[in-house]
Amino acid sequence: MRLRTAVRIRASLAAGLAATLALGLAGCDRGGDTDLGLALSTLNNPFFVGIKEGAQAEADARGLHINITDAQNDPTQQINQMETFTSQDVKAAIINPVDSDAAVPAVGVANRAKVPVISIDRGVNGGEVGSTIASDNVEGGRLAARTLAESLGGEGKVVFLEGQPGTSAARERGRGFEEGIRKYPGIRVVARQPADFDRTKGMDVMSNMLQAHRGIDGVFAANDEMALGASKALGGRSGKDVKVVAFDGTPDGVRAVRDGRLTATVAQQPKLLGKQAVDWALKASRGEKLPKSVKVPVVLVTAENVAKFDG
């Protein structure tokens, strides 16, 4: 009798353990241990790597698990990634849109799941987004225009390498540059063309501009990657005979300023952006009222102060 009772007890314990394991595995499938999701447009750009590092460091400091994904500049991937976040029951989702319009369906996924959304670096042209955290791109564009114009003594022919069409960053930097350059009637913008924030495309676009326009004196590229591509196309003239002003302040961009290949770069603070995105996402998850826009200051990096930034 005692033997049969012992067997029944062992069987009951085994069944209980199996049920517990099954529940635990089901919890893993739902991703219940993931606190936040960060959907980046690309990690093939040092600026966004900086955002990732800043967000990861802040999450680690708070003891949080953050799922950081790379859409490889594919809006469809961002929709899938937001679906993954919602299936993981994240407290909040952060999106850095590939495209401000194409990101609306991705935000809609989170909205329907009642997951708060924060956007970073670029805005979203629809859906419910609690707050957009970005550098002051308009002011940065104005600063770039002033820097380029003054480096040319207020006179000359310049070209503008625009960012990826459809992104708020490209639009706002362009607006700031246009506003700033209008204050210098001696400066003529003889050409402008998108190069999609890409180094290789920046080189190709700059090469074509050099063939189409003689006597270019200056270049504004809306990020460091395009500026470095333009610099390669210019060769030894870059930063000397042809002034080149960039935007981002990535390690490669800062080194190019130090080496004299770039005249200046308007530096963002990607790690601070990543940190603040985590902070604001947590506030959103608690239902706190947020400002629609949070602007992070930019700073100009030139030969005079590059040592402060060159790590």
MIMI-185866 format. One line per 2 residues: number of its first residue (from 1); their letters; for each residue x, y, z of N, C-alpha, C. Coordinates in nm, 2 decimals. Example, Ala and Ser with C-alpha at 12.3 -4.5 7.8 and 13.67 -1.06 7.14 Angstrom:
% residues 2
1 = AS = 1.32:-0.57:0.78:1.23:-0.45:0.78:1.32:-0.33:0.78 | 1.28:-0.22:0.71:1.37:-0.11:0.71:1.29:0.00:0.79
END
This chain:
% residues 311
1 = MR = 0.08:-0.12:0.00:0.00:0.00:0.00:0.09:0.13:0.00 | 0.19:0.12:0.09:0.28:0.24:0.10:0.35:0.26:-0.03
3 = LR = 0.39:0.15:-0.10:0.46:0.15:-0.23:0.37:0.22:-0.33 | 0.24:0.18:-0.34:0.15:0.24:-0.44:0.13:0.39:-0.41
5 = TA = 0.12:0.43:-0.28:0.11:0.57:-0.25:0.23:0.65:-0.29 | 0.35:0.59:-0.27:0.47:0.66:-0.31:0.48:0.68:-0.46
7 = VR = 0.44:0.58:-0.53:0.44:0.59:-0.68:0.35:0.70:-0.72 | 0.22:0.70:-0.66:0.13:0.81:-0.70:0.18:0.95:-0.67
9 = IR = 0.25:0.96:-0.56:0.31:1.10:-0.52:0.42:1.14:-0.62 | 0.50:1.04:-0.66:0.61:1.07:-0.76:0.55:1.11:-0.89
11 = AS = 0.44:1.04:-0.93:0.37:1.07:-1.06:0.31:1.21:-1.05 | 0.25:1.24:-0.94:0.19:1.37:-0.92:0.30:1.48:-0.93
13 = LA = 0.41:1.46:-0.86:0.52:1.56:-0.87:0.57:1.58:-1.01 | 0.59:1.47:-1.08:0.64:1.48:-1.22:0.54:1.55:-1.31
15 = AG = 0.41:1.53:-1.29:0.31:1.60:-1.37:0.32:1.75:-1.34 | 0.33:1.78:-1.21:0.34:1.92:-1.17:0.46:1.99:-1.23
17 = LA = 0.57:1.92:-1.23:0.70:1.98:-1.28:0.68:2.00:-1.43 | 0.62:1.90:-1.50:0.60:1.92:-1.65:0.51:2.03:-1.68
19 = AT = 0.41:2.05:-1.60:0.32:2.17:-1.62:0.39:2.30:-1.60 | 0.47:2.30:-1.50:0.55:2.42:-1.47:0.65:2.46:-1.58
21 = LA = 0.72:2.35:-1.63:0.81:2.37:-1.74:0.73:2.42:-1.87 | 0.62:2.36:-1.89:0.54:2.41:-2.01:0.50:2.55:-2.00
23 = LG = 0.46:2.59:-1.88:0.42:2.73:-1.86:0.54:2.82:-1.88 | 0.65:2.78:-1.83:0.78:2.86:-1.85:0.81:2.88:-1.99
25 = LA = 0.80:2.77:-2.07:0.84:2.77:-2.21:0.74:2.86:-2.28 | 0.61:2.85:-2.25:0.51:2.94:-2.31:0.54:3.08:-2.29
27 = GC = 0.59:3.11:-2.16:0.63:3.25:-2.13:0.74:3.30:-2.22 | 0.84:3.20:-2.24:0.95:3.24:-2.32:0.91:3.27:-2.47
29 = DR = 0.81:3.19:-2.52:0.76:3.21:-2.65:0.70:3.35:-2.67 | 0.63:3.40:-2.56:0.57:3.53:-2.57:0.68:3.64:-2.55
31 = GG = 0.80:3.60:-2.51:0.90:3.70:-2.48:0.87:3.79:-2.37 | 0.81:3.73:-2.26:0.77:3.81:-2.15:0.89:3.88:-2.08
33 = DT = 1.01:3.84:-2.10:1.13:3.90:-2.03:1.18:4.02:-2.11 | 1.12:4.06:-2.22:1.16:4.17:-2.30:1.08:4.30:-2.26
35 = DL = 1.15:4.40:-2.21:1.09:4.52:-2.16:1.06:4.62:-2.27 | 1.15:4.64:-2.36:1.14:4.74:-2.46:1.19:4.69:-2.59
37 = GL = 1.13:4.75:-2.70:1.18:4.72:-2.84:1.23:4.84:-2.90 | 1.34:4.83:-2.97:1.40:4.95:-3.05:1.42:4.90:-3.19
39 = AL = 1.34:4.96:-3.29:1.35:4.92:-3.43:1.43:5.03:-3.50 | 1.55:5.00:-3.53:1.64:5.10:-3.60:1.63:5.08:-3.75
41 = ST = 1.64:5.19:-3.83:1.63:5.18:-3.97:1.75:5.10:-4.03 | 1.86:5.12:-3.98:1.98:5.05:-4.03:2.09:5.05:-3.92
43 = LN = 2.18:4.95:-3.92:2.30:4.96:-3.84:2.42:4.97:-3.93 | 2.40:4.99:-4.06:2.51:5.01:-4.15:2.55:5.16:-4.16
45 = NP = 2.55:5.22:-4.05:2.58:5.37:-4.03:2.62:5.39:-3.89 | 2.74:5.45:-3.87:2.79:5.47:-3.74:2.70:5.55:-3.65
47 = FF = 2.62:5.64:-3.70:2.53:5.72:-3.62:2.43:5.63:-3.55 | 2.37:5.54:-3.62:2.27:5.45:-3.56:2.33:5.35:-3.47
49 = VG = 2.45:5.31:-3.50:2.52:5.23:-3.40:2.54:5.30:-3.27 | 2.57:5.43:-3.27:2.58:5.51:-3.15:2.44:5.52:-3.08
51 = IK = 2.33:5.53:-3.15:2.20:5.52:-3.08:2.18:5.39:-3.01 | 2.22:5.28:-3.08:2.20:5.15:-3.02:2.28:5.14:-2.90
53 = EG = 2.41:5.19:-2.90:2.49:5.18:-2.78:2.44:5.26:-2.67 | 2.39:5.38:-2.69:2.33:5.46:-2.59:2.21:5.40:-2.53
55 = AQ = 2.12:5.34:-2.61:2.00:5.28:-2.56:2.03:5.15:-2.48 | 2.13:5.07:-2.53:2.16:4.95:-2.46:2.22:4.98:-2.32
57 = AE = 2.31:5.08:-2.32:2.37:5.12:-2.19:2.27:5.16:-2.09 | 2.17:5.24:-2.13:2.07:5.29:-2.04:1.98:5.18:-2.00
59 = AD = 1.95:5.09:-2.09:1.87:4.97:-2.05:1.94:4.88:-1.95 | 2.07:4.86:-1.97:2.15:4.78:-1.88:2.16:4.85:-1.74
61 = AR = 2.17:4.98:-1.74:2.18:5.05:-1.61:2.06:5.04:-1.53 | 1.94:5.02:-1.60:1.81:5.01:-1.53:1.77:4.87:-1.51
63 = GL = 1.86:4.77:-1.55:1.82:4.63:-1.54:1.71:4.59:-1.63 | 1.70:4.65:-1.75:1.60:4.61:-1.84:1.65:4.53:-1.96
65 = HI = 1.57:4.45:-2.02:1.60:4.38:-2.14:1.54:4.46:-2.26 | 1.63:4.50:-2.36:1.58:4.57:-2.48:1.61:4.49:-2.60
67 = NI = 1.52:4.47:-2.69:1.53:4.40:-2.81:1.56:4.50:-2.92 | 1.68:4.51:-2.98:1.72:4.61:-3.08:1.73:4.54:-3.21
69 = TD = 1.66:4.59:-3.31:1.66:4.53:-3.44:1.71:4.62:-3.55 | 1.74:4.56:-3.66:1.80:4.64:-3.78:1.71:4.61:-3.90
71 = AQ = 1.64:4.71:-3.95:1.55:4.69:-4.06:1.62:4.69:-4.20 | 1.75:4.72:-4.20:1.83:4.72:-4.32:1.76:4.81:-4.43
73 = ND = 1.71:4.92:-4.38:1.64:5.02:-4.46:1.52:4.97:-4.54 | 1.45:4.87:-4.48:1.34:4.81:-4.54:1.21:4.83:-4.46
75 = PT = 1.12:4.92:-4.50:1.00:4.95:-4.42:0.92:4.82:-4.38 | 0.92:4.72:-4.47:0.84:4.60:-4.44:0.90:4.53:-4.32
77 = QQ = 1.03:4.53:-4.31:1.10:4.46:-4.20:1.06:4.53:-4.07 | 1.04:4.66:-4.07:1.00:4.74:-3.95:0.86:4.70:-3.91
79 = IN = 0.77:4.67:-4.00:0.64:4.62:-3.96:0.65:4.49:-3.89 | 0.73:4.40:-3.95:0.75:4.27:-3.89:0.81:4.28:-3.75
81 = QM = 0.91:4.37:-3.74:0.98:4.38:-3.61:0.88:4.44:-3.50 | 0.80:4.53:-3.54:0.70:4.58:-3.44:0.60:4.47:-3.40
83 = ET = 0.57:4.38:-3.50:0.48:4.27:-3.46:0.55:4.18:-3.36 | 0.68:4.16:-3.38:0.76:4.08:-3.28:0.75:4.15:-3.15
85 = FT = 0.77:4.28:-3.14:0.77:4.35:-3.01:0.64:4.33:-2.94 | 0.53:4.34:-3.01:0.40:4.33:-2.95:0.38:4.19:-2.90
87 = SQ = 0.43:4.09:-2.98:0.41:3.95:-2.93:0.50:3.92:-2.81 | 0.60:4.00:-2.79:0.68:3.99:-2.67:0.63:4.07:-2.55
89 = DV = 0.51:4.13:-2.57:0.45:4.21:-2.46:0.54:4.31:-2.40 | 0.61:4.39:-2.49:0.70:4.49:-2.44:0.62:4.60:-2.38
91 = KA = 0.68:4.68:-2.29:0.62:4.79:-2.22:0.60:4.91:-2.31 | 0.70:4.92:-2.40:0.69:5.03:-2.50:0.78:5.00:-2.62
93 = AI = 0.76:5.06:-2.73:0.84:5.04:-2.85:0.90:5.17:-2.90 | 1.02:5.17:-2.95:1.09:5.28:-3.00:1.12:5.26:-3.15
95 = IN = 1.08:5.35:-3.23:1.11:5.33:-3.38:1.19:5.45:-3.44 | 1.29:5.41:-3.51:1.36:5.50:-3.59:1.32:5.47:-3.74
97 = PV = 1.23:5.55:-3.80:1.17:5.50:-3.92:1.27:5.50:-4.04 | 1.25:5.40:-4.12:1.32:5.39:-4.25:1.27:5.51:-4.34
99 = DS = 1.13:5.53:-4.33:1.07:5.63:-4.41:0.95:5.68:-4.32 | 0.93:5.81:-4.31:0.84:5.87:-4.22:0.69:5.84:-4.26
101 = DA = 0.66:5.82:-4.39:0.53:5.77:-4.43:0.52:5.62:-4.42 | 0.62:5.55:-4.47:0.61:5.40:-4.47:0.61:5.34:-4.33
103 = AV = 0.65:5.42:-4.23:0.65:5.37:-4.09:0.51:5.37:-4.02 | 0.41:5.44:-4.09:0.28:5.45:-4.03:0.22:5.31:-4.00
105 = PA = 0.22:5.21:-4.09:0.17:5.08:-4.06:0.24:5.01:-3.95 | 0.37:5.03:-3.93:0.45:4.97:-3.82:0.40:5.03:-3.69
107 = VG = 0.38:5.16:-3.69:0.32:5.22:-3.56:0.18:5.17:-3.54 | 0.11:5.15:-3.64:-0.03:5.10:-3.63:-0.03:4.97:-3.56
109 = VA = 0.07:4.88:-3.59:0.07:4.75:-3.52:0.08:4.77:-3.37 | 0.17:4.86:-3.32:0.18:4.88:-3.18:0.06:4.95:-3.12
111 = NR = 0.00:5.04:-3.20:-0.12:5.11:-3.15:-0.23:5.01:-3.12 | -0.25:4.92:-3.22:-0.36:4.82:-3.20:-0.34:4.73:-3.08
113 = AK = -0.21:4.71:-3.05:-0.18:4.62:-2.93:-0.17:4.71:-2.80 | -0.20:4.83:-2.81:-0.19:4.92:-2.69:-0.05:4.93:-2.64
115 = VP = 0.05:4.93:-2.72:0.19:4.95:-2.68:0.23:5.09:-2.71 | 0.27:5.17:-2.62:0.31:5.31:-2.64:0.43:5.31:-2.74
117 = VI = 0.44:5.41:-2.82:0.54:5.42:-2.92:0.61:5.56:-2.91 | 0.75:5.55:-2.91:0.83:5.67:-2.92:0.91:5.66:-3.05
119 = SI = 0.93:5.77:-3.12:1.01:5.77:-3.24:1.14:5.85:-3.21 | 1.25:5.81:-3.27:1.38:5.86:-3.25:1.45:5.90:-3.38
121 = DR = 1.51:6.02:-3.38:1.58:6.08:-3.49:1.49:6.12:-3.61 | 1.39:6.05:-3.64:1.30:6.08:-3.75:1.15:6.07:-3.70
123 = GV = 1.07:6.16:-3.74:0.93:6.15:-3.71:0.85:6.05:-3.79 | 0.73:6.03:-3.75:0.64:5.94:-3.82:0.51:6.02:-3.87
125 = NG = 0.48:6.01:-3.99:0.37:6.10:-4.05:0.23:6.04:-4.03 | 0.20:5.98:-3.91:0.07:5.92:-3.88:0.08:5.83:-3.77
127 = GE = -0.04:5.78:-3.73:-0.04:5.69:-3.61:-0.02:5.77:-3.48 | -0.03:5.69:-3.37:-0.02:5.76:-3.24:0.13:5.74:-3.19
129 = VG = 0.20:5.84:-3.19:0.34:5.84:-3.13:0.35:5.94:-3.02 | 0.39:5.88:-2.90:0.39:5.97:-2.78:0.48:6.09:-2.79
131 = ST = 0.60:6.07:-2.84:0.70:6.17:-2.85:0.80:6.14:-2.96 | 0.86:6.24:-3.02:0.97:6.22:-3.11:1.09:6.29:-3.06
133 = IA = 1.20:6.21:-3.04:1.32:6.26:-2.98:1.42:6.27:-3.10 | 1.47:6.39:-3.12:1.56:6.41:-3.23:1.65:6.52:-3.21
135 = SD = 1.76:6.53:-3.28:1.85:6.65:-3.28:1.77:6.76:-3.34 | 1.81:6.88:-3.31:1.75:7.00:-3.37:1.80:7.01:-3.51
137 = NV = 1.74:6.94:-3.60:1.79:6.93:-3.74:1.78:7.06:-3.82 | 1.67:7.14:-3.79:1.65:7.27:-3.86:1.76:7.36:-3.82
139 = EG = 1.79:7.37:-3.69:1.90:7.46:-3.64:2.03:7.41:-3.69 | 2.05:7.28:-3.69:2.17:7.22:-3.75:2.19:7.26:-3.89
141 = GR = 2.09:7.26:-3.97:2.10:7.30:-4.11:2.14:7.44:-4.13 | 2.08:7.53:-4.04:2.12:7.67:-4.04:2.26:7.69:-4.01
143 = LA = 2.31:7.61:-3.91:2.45:7.62:-3.86:2.54:7.58:-3.97 | 2.50:7.47:-4.04:2.59:7.42:-4.16:2.59:7.53:-4.27
145 = AR = 2.48:7.59:-4.30:2.48:7.70:-4.40:2.57:7.81:-4.36 | 2.56:7.86:-4.24:2.64:7.97:-4.20:2.79:7.93:-4.20
147 = TL = 2.82:7.81:-4.16:2.96:7.77:-4.15:3.02:7.76:-4.29 | 2.94:7.70:-4.39:2.99:7.69:-4.52:3.01:7.83:-4.59
149 = AE = 2.91:7.91:-4.57:2.91:8.05:-4.63:3.03:8.13:-4.58 | 3.05:8.12:-4.45:3.16:8.20:-4.39:3.30:8.14:-4.43
151 = SL = 3.31:8.01:-4.45:3.43:7.95:-4.49:3.47:8.00:-4.63 | 3.37:8.04:-4.71:3.39:8.09:-4.84:3.39:8.24:-4.85
153 = GG = 3.39:8.31:-4.74:3.39:8.45:-4.74:3.26:8.51:-4.80 | 3.15:8.43:-4.79:3.02:8.48:-4.83:3.00:8.48:-4.98
155 = EG = 3.09:8.42:-5.06:3.07:8.41:-5.20:3.12:8.28:-5.26 | 3.04:8.23:-5.36:3.09:8.11:-5.42:2.97:8.02:-5.47
157 = KV = 3.00:7.91:-5.54:2.91:7.82:-5.59:2.91:7.69:-5.50 | 2.80:7.65:-5.45:2.79:7.53:-5.37:2.69:7.43:-5.42
159 = VF = 2.71:7.31:-5.37:2.61:7.20:-5.40:2.57:7.14:-5.27 | 2.45:7.08:-5.28:2.39:7.02:-5.16:2.35:6.88:-5.19
161 = LE = 2.41:6.79:-5.11:2.38:6.64:-5.11:2.28:6.62:-5.01 | 2.15:6.59:-5.05:2.04:6.57:-4.96:2.04:6.43:-4.91
163 = GQ = 1.96:6.41:-4.80:1.95:6.28:-4.74:1.84:6.20:-4.81 | 1.80:6.09:-4.74:1.70:6.00:-4.79:1.57:6.06:-4.80
165 = PG = 1.51:6.07:-4.92:1.38:6.13:-4.94:1.27:6.06:-4.85 | 1.18:6.14:-4.80:1.08:6.08:-4.71:1.11:6.07:-4.57
167 = TS = 1.23:6.11:-4.53:1.27:6.11:-4.39:1.26:6.25:-4.33 | 1.21:6.27:-4.21:1.20:6.40:-4.15:1.34:6.46:-4.13
169 = AA = 1.44:6.38:-4.11:1.58:6.43:-4.09:1.63:6.50:-4.22 | 1.61:6.44:-4.33:1.65:6.50:-4.46:1.57:6.63:-4.48
171 = RE = 1.44:6.62:-4.46:1.35:6.74:-4.48:1.39:6.86:-4.39 | 1.41:6.83:-4.27:1.44:6.94:-4.17:1.58:7.00:-4.19
173 = RG = 1.68:6.91:-4.22:1.81:6.97:-4.24:1.81:7.05:-4.37 | 1.74:7.00:-4.47:1.73:7.08:-4.59:1.66:7.22:-4.57
175 = RG = 1.56:7.22:-4.49:1.49:7.34:-4.46:1.58:7.44:-4.39 | 1.65:7.39:-4.29:1.74:7.48:-4.22:1.85:7.53:-4.30
177 = FE = 1.91:7.45:-4.39:2.01:7.49:-4.48:1.96:7.60:-4.58 | 1.84:7.58:-4.63:1.79:7.68:-4.72:1.76:7.81:-4.65
179 = EG = 1.71:7.80:-4.53:1.69:7.93:-4.46:1.82:8.00:-4.43 | 1.92:7.92:-4.39:2.05:7.98:-4.36:2.12:8.04:-4.47
181 = IR = 2.12:7.97:-4.59:2.20:8.01:-4.70:2.14:8.14:-4.77 | 2.01:8.16:-4.75:1.94:8.28:-4.81:2.00:8.41:-4.75
183 = KY = 2.06:8.40:-4.64:2.12:8.52:-4.57:2.25:8.56:-4.64 | 2.30:8.48:-4.73:2.43:8.51:-4.80:2.40:8.52:-4.95
185 = PG = 2.36:8.64:-5.00:2.33:8.65:-5.14:2.44:8.62:-5.24 | 2.57:8.62:-5.19:2.68:8.59:-5.27:2.70:8.44:-5.29
187 = IR = 2.63:8.36:-5.22:2.64:8.21:-5.23:2.53:8.16:-5.33 | 2.57:8.08:-5.43:2.47:8.02:-5.52:2.47:7.87:-5.51
189 = VV = 2.35:7.82:-5.48:2.34:7.67:-5.48:2.31:7.63:-5.62 | 2.41:7.57:-5.69:2.40:7.54:-5.83:2.34:7.40:-5.85
191 = AR = 2.34:7.31:-5.75:2.28:7.18:-5.77:2.25:7.12:-5.63 | 2.15:7.03:-5.63:2.11:6.96:-5.51:2.05:6.82:-5.56
193 = QP = 2.09:6.72:-5.49:2.04:6.59:-5.53:2.05:6.49:-5.41 | 1.95:6.40:-5.39:1.96:6.31:-5.28:2.08:6.21:-5.30
195 = AD = 2.14:6.17:-5.19:2.24:6.06:-5.20:2.21:5.96:-5.08 | 2.09:5.97:-5.03:2.03:5.87:-4.94:2.11:5.84:-4.81
197 = FD = 2.19:5.94:-4.77:2.27:5.92:-4.64:2.37:5.81:-4.66 | 2.41:5.78:-4.78:2.50:5.67:-4.81:2.64:5.71:-4.87
199 = RT = 2.74:5.66:-4.82:2.88:5.70:-4.86:2.90:5.68:-5.01 | 2.87:5.56:-5.06:2.90:5.53:-5.20:2.82:5.62:-5.29
201 = KG = 2.69:5.63:-5.25:2.60:5.72:-5.33:2.65:5.87:-5.33 | 2.70:5.90:-5.21:2.76:6.04:-5.20:2.87:6.06:-5.30
203 = MD = 2.96:5.96:-5.31:3.07:5.97:-5.40:3.02:5.98:-5.55 | 2.92:5.90:-5.58:2.87:5.89:-5.72:2.80:6.03:-5.75
205 = VM = 2.72:6.08:-5.66:2.65:6.20:-5.69:2.75:6.32:-5.70 | 2.85:6.32:-5.61:2.95:6.43:-5.62:3.02:6.42:-5.75
207 = SN = 3.06:6.30:-5.79:3.13:6.28:-5.92:3.05:6.34:-6.04 | 2.92:6.31:-6.04:2.83:6.36:-6.14:2.82:6.51:-6.14
209 = ML = 2.81:6.57:-6.02:2.80:6.71:-6.00:2.93:6.78:-6.05 | 3.04:6.72:-6.03:3.17:6.78:-6.07:3.18:6.79:-6.22
211 = QA = 3.12:6.69:-6.29:3.12:6.68:-6.43:3.02:6.79:-6.49 | 2.91:6.81:-6.42:2.80:6.90:-6.47:2.83:7.04:-6.44
213 = HR = 2.91:7.07:-6.33:2.92:7.21:-6.29:3.07:7.24:-6.26 | 3.12:7.34:-6.33:3.26:7.38:-6.32:3.27:7.48:-6.20
215 = GI = 3.38:7.47:-6.13:3.41:7.57:-6.03:3.33:7.56:-5.91 | 3.30:7.44:-5.86:3.23:7.43:-5.73:3.32:7.46:-5.62
217 = DG = 3.27:7.55:-5.53:3.36:7.60:-5.42:3.33:7.53:-5.29 | 3.20:7.48:-5.27:3.17:7.43:-5.15:3.06:7.32:-5.16
219 = VF = 3.05:7.24:-5.05:2.95:7.13:-5.05:2.89:7.12:-4.91 | 2.76:7.11:-4.90:2.70:7.07:-4.78:2.63:6.93:-4.80
221 = AA = 2.67:6.83:-4.72:2.62:6.70:-4.72:2.54:6.68:-4.59 | 2.42:6.63:-4.61:2.33:6.62:-4.49:2.36:6.51:-4.39
223 = ND = 2.47:6.43:-4.42:2.53:6.35:-4.31:2.68:6.32:-4.34 | 2.75:6.27:-4.24:2.89:6.24:-4.26:2.92:6.14:-4.37
225 = EM = 2.83:6.04:-4.38:2.86:5.93:-4.48:2.86:5.99:-4.62 | 2.76:6.07:-4.65:2.76:6.13:-4.79:2.88:6.23:-4.80
227 = AL = 2.91:6.30:-4.70:3.02:6.39:-4.71:3.16:6.32:-4.73 | 3.17:6.21:-4.67:3.30:6.13:-4.69:3.30:6.07:-4.83
229 = GA = 3.19:6.04:-4.88:3.18:5.99:-5.02:3.22:6.11:-5.12 | 3.16:6.23:-5.09:3.19:6.35:-5.17:3.34:6.38:-5.16
231 = SK = 3.39:6.37:-5.04:3.54:6.40:-5.02:3.62:6.31:-5.10 | 3.58:6.18:-5.11:3.66:6.09:-5.19:3.66:6.13:-5.34
233 = AL = 3.54:6.17:-5.39:3.53:6.22:-5.53:3.61:6.34:-5.55 | 3.62:6.43:-5.45:3.70:6.55:-5.46:3.85:6.53:-5.46
235 = GG = 3.89:6.42:-5.39:4.03:6.39:-5.38:4.10:6.50:-5.29 | 4.22:6.54:-5.34:4.30:6.63:-5.26:4.24:6.77:-5.24
237 = RS = 4.14:6.80:-5.32:4.07:6.94:-5.31:3.98:6.94:-5.19 | 3.94:6.83:-5.13:3.84:6.82:-5.03:3.89:6.89:-4.90
239 = GK = 3.81:6.99:-4.85:3.84:7.06:-4.73:3.94:7.17:-4.75 | 4.00:7.18:-4.87:4.10:7.28:-4.90:4.04:7.38:-5.01
241 = DV = 4.06:7.34:-5.14:4.00:7.42:-5.25:3.85:7.42:-5.25 | 3.80:7.31:-5.20:3.65:7.29:-5.20:3.61:7.27:-5.05
243 = KV = 3.54:7.36:-4.99:3.50:7.34:-4.85:3.38:7.24:-4.84 | 3.39:7.15:-4.74:3.29:7.05:-4.73:3.24:7.05:-4.58
245 = VA = 3.11:7.07:-4.57:3.05:7.07:-4.43:2.95:6.96:-4.43 | 2.96:6.88:-4.32:2.88:6.76:-4.30:2.78:6.77:-4.18
247 = FD = 2.72:6.66:-4.15:2.62:6.66:-4.04:2.62:6.52:-3.98 | 2.65:6.51:-3.85:2.64:6.39:-3.77:2.74:6.39:-3.66
249 = GT = 2.87:6.41:-3.69:2.97:6.40:-3.59:3.01:6.26:-3.55 | 3.00:6.17:-3.65:3.04:6.03:-3.63:3.19:6.02:-3.61
251 = PD = 3.25:5.91:-3.56:3.39:5.90:-3.54:3.47:5.93:-3.68 | 3.41:5.87:-3.79:3.48:5.89:-3.92:3.47:6.04:-3.96
253 = GV = 3.36:6.10:-3.93:3.34:6.24:-3.97:3.44:6.33:-3.89 | 3.45:6.30:-3.76:3.54:6.38:-3.67:3.68:6.36:-3.72
255 = RA = 3.72:6.24:-3.75:3.86:6.22:-3.80:3.89:6.29:-3.93 | 3.79:6.30:-4.01:3.80:6.37:-4.14:3.82:6.52:-4.12
257 = VR = 3.75:6.58:-4.01:3.77:6.72:-3.98:3.92:6.73:-3.92 | 3.96:6.64:-3.84:4.09:6.65:-3.78:4.20:6.64:-3.89
259 = DG = 4.17:6.56:-4.00:4.27:6.54:-4.10:4.26:6.65:-4.21 | 4.16:6.74:-4.20:4.15:6.85:-4.30:4.07:6.81:-4.42
261 = RL = 4.01:6.69:-4.43:3.93:6.65:-4.54:3.79:6.71:-4.54 | 3.74:6.73:-4.42:3.61:6.80:-4.40:3.64:6.93:-4.33
263 = TA = 3.57:7.04:-4.37:3.58:7.17:-4.31:3.52:7.17:-4.17 | 3.40:7.10:-4.16:3.33:7.10:-4.03:3.22:6.99:-4.04
265 = TV = 3.17:6.95:-3.92:3.06:6.86:-3.92:2.97:6.91:-3.80 | 2.84:6.91:-3.83:2.74:6.95:-3.72:2.72:6.82:-3.64
267 = AQ = 2.77:6.81:-3.52:2.76:6.69:-3.44:2.63:6.67:-3.37 | 2.57:6.56:-3.39:2.46:6.51:-3.31:2.52:6.43:-3.19
269 = QP = 2.43:6.39:-3.10:2.48:6.31:-2.98:2.40:6.18:-2.98 | 2.44:6.09:-3.07:2.36:5.96:-3.08:2.34:5.88:-2.96
271 = KL = 2.45:5.87:-2.87:2.43:5.80:-2.75:2.33:5.86:-2.66 | 2.34:6.00:-2.65:2.24:6.07:-2.57:2.10:6.05:-2.62
273 = LG = 2.08:6.05:-2.76:1.95:6.02:-2.82:1.90:5.88:-2.77 | 1.99:5.78:-2.78:1.95:5.65:-2.74:1.91:5.64:-2.59
275 = KQ = 1.99:5.71:-2.51:1.96:5.71:-2.37:1.82:5.77:-2.34 | 1.80:5.89:-2.40:1.67:5.96:-2.38:1.55:5.88:-2.43
277 = AV = 1.57:5.81:-2.54:1.46:5.73:-2.60:1.42:5.63:-2.50 | 1.51:5.56:-2.43:1.48:5.46:-2.33:1.40:5.53:-2.22
279 = DW = 1.45:5.65:-2.17:1.39:5.72:-2.06:1.25:5.75:-2.10 | 1.23:5.81:-2.22:1.09:5.85:-2.25:1.00:5.74:-2.28
281 = AL = 1.05:5.63:-2.33:0.97:5.51:-2.36:0.92:5.46:-2.22 | 1.00:5.46:-2.12:0.95:5.41:-1.99:0.85:5.51:-1.93
283 = KA = 0.86:5.64:-1.96:0.76:5.73:-1.91:0.63:5.71:-1.99 | 0.64:5.68:-2.11:0.52:5.65:-2.19:0.45:5.52:-2.14
285 = SR = 0.53:5.42:-2.10:0.47:5.30:-2.05:0.40:5.32:-1.92 | 0.44:5.42:-1.85:0.37:5.45:-1.72:0.25:5.55:-1.74
287 = GE = 0.23:5.58:-1.86:0.11:5.67:-1.89:0.13:5.81:-1.87 | 0.26:5.86:-1.85:0.29:6.00:-1.83:0.27:6.08:-1.95
289 = KL = 0.23:6.20:-1.93:0.20:6.29:-2.04:0.34:6.34:-2.10 | 0.36:6.33:-2.23:0.49:6.36:-2.29:0.47:6.48:-2.39
291 = PK = 0.58:6.56:-2.40:0.58:6.66:-2.51:0.58:6.59:-2.65 | 0.52:6.64:-2.75:0.52:6.58:-2.88:0.66:6.58:-2.94
293 = SV = 0.75:6.67:-2.90:0.88:6.68:-2.96:0.98:6.71:-2.85 | 1.10:6.64:-2.86:1.21:6.66:-2.77:1.33:6.69:-2.85
295 = KV = 1.39:6.80:-2.84:1.50:6.84:-2.93:1.63:6.83:-2.85 | 1.73:6.76:-2.90:1.86:6.74:-2.85:1.96:6.83:-2.92
297 = PV = 2.03:6.92:-2.85:2.12:7.02:-2.91:2.23:6.96:-3.00 | 2.27:7.03:-3.10:2.38:6.99:-3.19:2.50:7.09:-3.16
299 = VL = 2.62:7.05:-3.20:2.73:7.13:-3.18:2.82:7.12:-3.30 | 2.89:7.23:-3.33:2.98:7.23:-3.45:3.12:7.19:-3.42
301 = VT = 3.17:7.09:-3.50:3.30:7.04:-3.48:3.39:7.10:-3.60 | 3.49:7.17:-3.56:3.58:7.23:-3.66:3.73:7.20:-3.62
303 = AE = 3.82:7.24:-3.70:3.96:7.22:-3.67:4.00:7.28:-3.54 | 3.94:7.38:-3.50:3.97:7.45:-3.37:3.93:7.37:-3.25
305 = NV = 3.82:7.30:-3.25:3.78:7.23:-3.13:3.77:7.07:-3.15 | 3.83:7.02:-3.26:3.81:6.88:-3.29:3.87:6.79:-3.18
307 = AK = 3.97:6.84:-3.11:4.04:6.76:-3.01:3.94:6.72:-2.90 | 3.84:6.80:-2.88:3.74:6.76:-2.77:3.65:6.65:-2.81
309 = FD = 3.64:6.62:-2.94:3.55:6.52:-2.99:3.63:6.39:-3.04 | 3.75:6.41:-3.07:3.83:6.30:-3.13:3.88:6.21:-3.03
311 = G = 3.80:6.10:-3.01:3.84:6.00:-2.91:3.92:5.89:-2.96
END
